[in-house]
């Protein structure tokens, strides 16, 4: 099964996708009502962590896919699938806003890992876009492993710079 076939399967069975991306913000809202300002305590923060991962991983993937399709594939915005490209992003934003009202993200276990994932995807897309736009073609005797090491070094450098820019005042 290809990724295109998988997205077609999701589009054909859109009620499951719709249910999934509507139940998570509802569960976050319900947890906020039931926790009564105790979201920073142990059982609630792990529930929030699970909800955040359930909605952010598809949401981040949808954002990266949209950026790829619009920048590299030159796809028209009119060809955008609402259920697989817009709904995950809307659900992610809504869930994060609901959870943010109930608990500070510093108390959520693993939330910093998601920001690292976003940084790495953004850096990868930025490097790919730069190489695509400048039409740099290198004919050299470098081995493919060396090119991969250079790419990884660029990602580590970007990640280090990002963490230095947005590091707390510790």
C-alpha positions in Angstrom: 0.0 0.0 0.0 1.4 3.4 -1.0 0.9 6.6 0.9 -1.5 7.8 -1.8 -3.6 4.7 -1.5 -3.6 5.1 2.3 -4.9 8.7 2.0 -7.5 7.6 -0.5 -8.6 4.9 1.9 -8.9 7.6 4.6 -10.9 9.8 2.3 -13.2 7.0 1.3 -13.9 6.3 5.0 -14.0 9.9 6.2 -16.5 9.2 9.0 -13.7 7.4 11.0 -11.3 10.3 10.4 -13.9 12.8 11.4 -14.7 10.9 14.5 -11.1 10.6 15.5 -10.3 14.2 15.1 -13.4 15.4 16.8 -13.3 13.1 19.8 -9.8 14.2 20.9 -10.6 17.9 21.4 -13.9 16.8 23.1 -11.9 14.5 25.4 -9.5 17.4 26.2 -12.5 19.6 27.0 -14.1 16.9 29.1 -10.8 16.3 31.0 -10.6 20.0 31.7 -14.1 20.0 33.1 -13.4 17.0 35.3 -9.9 17.9 36.5 -11.1 21.2 38.0 -7.8 23.1 37.9 -5.8 20.0 38.8 -4.4 19.4 35.3 -0.9 19.7 36.5 -1.3 16.7 38.8 -0.2 13.2 37.9 -3.1 11.3 36.3 -4.4 14.3 34.3 -1.1 15.4 32.9 -0.5 11.9 31.5 -3.9 12.0 29.9 -3.2 15.3 28.4 0.2 14.0 27.1 -1.6 11.1 25.4 -4.2 13.4 23.9 -1.5 15.7 22.6 0.5 12.9 21.0 -2.6 11.4 19.5 -3.5 14.7 17.8 -0.1 16.3 17.2 1.7 13.5 15.3 -1.0 13.4 12.6 -1.3 17.2 12.7 2.5 17.8 12.3 2.5 15.2 9.5 -0.4 17.0 7.8 1.5 20.4 8.0 4.7 18.8 6.6 2.7 17.1 3.8 0.9 20.3 2.9 4.1 22.3 2.8 5.7 19.6 0.6 2.7 19.4 -1.7 2.5 23.1 -2.2 6.2 24.0 -2.4 7.6 21.0 -4.2 4.7 19.4 -6.1 3.2 22.7 -7.0 -0.2 21.3 -6.1 -3.3 23.6 -6.3 -5.0 24.5 -3.1 -8.2 23.4 -4.6 -7.0 19.8 -4.6 -6.6 19.8 -0.9 -8.3 17.0 0.9 -10.3 18.4 3.9 -10.2 15.2 5.9 -6.5 14.4 5.7 -4.9 17.8 5.2 -7.0 20.4 7.0 -8.9 18.5 9.7 -5.8 17.2 11.5 -4.3 20.7 11.7 -7.6 22.3 13.0 -8.0 19.5 15.5 -4.4 19.9 16.7 -4.8 23.6 17.2 -8.1 23.3 18.9 -6.8 20.5 21.2 -3.7 22.5 22.1 -5.8 25.6 22.9 -8.2 23.6 25.1 -5.4 21.9 27.0 -3.5 25.2 27.3 -6.4 26.7 29.2 -6.3 23.8 31.7 -2.6 23.2 32.3 0.8 24.8 31.4 2.7 22.8 28.7 5.7 22.7 31.0 3.9 20.1 33.1 3.0 17.8 30.2 5.5 15.0 29.9 7.2 14.7 26.5 5.9 18.0 25.1 9.4 19.2 24.5 10.0 16.2 22.2 7.2 17.5 19.9 8.9 20.9 19.6 12.1 19.0 18.6 10.2 17.1 16.0 8.7 20.3 14.6 12.2 21.8 14.5 13.7 18.9 12.7 10.9 18.7 10.1 11.1 22.4 9.5 14.8 22.3 9.1 14.6 19.4 6.7 12.0 21.1 4.6 14.0 24.4 4.6 17.1 22.6 3.5 15.2 20.7 0.8 13.5 23.9 -0.4 16.8 25.8 -0.5 18.5 23.1 -2.6 15.4 22.9 -4.9 15.1 26.6 -5.4 18.8 27.3 -6.1 19.0 24.3 -8.5 22.4 23.3 -7.0 23.7 20.3 -8.8 26.9 18.9 -7.6 29.0 16.6 -9.7 31.6 15.3 -7.4 33.3 12.2 -6.2 31.7 12.3 -2.8 30.2 9.1 -1.6 26.5 9.1 -0.6 27.4 8.4 3.0 29.4 11.7 3.1 26.4 13.6 1.7 24.2 12.1 4.4 26.7 13.0 7.1 26.8 16.6 5.8 23.0 16.7 5.9 22.9 15.3 9.4 25.5 17.8 10.5 23.4 20.6 9.1 20.3 19.3 11.0 22.3 19.1 14.3 23.6 22.6 13.7 20.1 24.0 13.1 18.8 22.1 16.1 21.6 23.5 18.3 21.1 27.0 17.0 17.3 26.7 17.6 17.8 25.5 21.1 20.2 28.3 21.8 17.9 31.0 20.4 14.8 29.8 22.4 16.5 28.5 25.5 15.2 29.8 28.8 17.1 32.3 30.9 18.7 29.6 33.1 
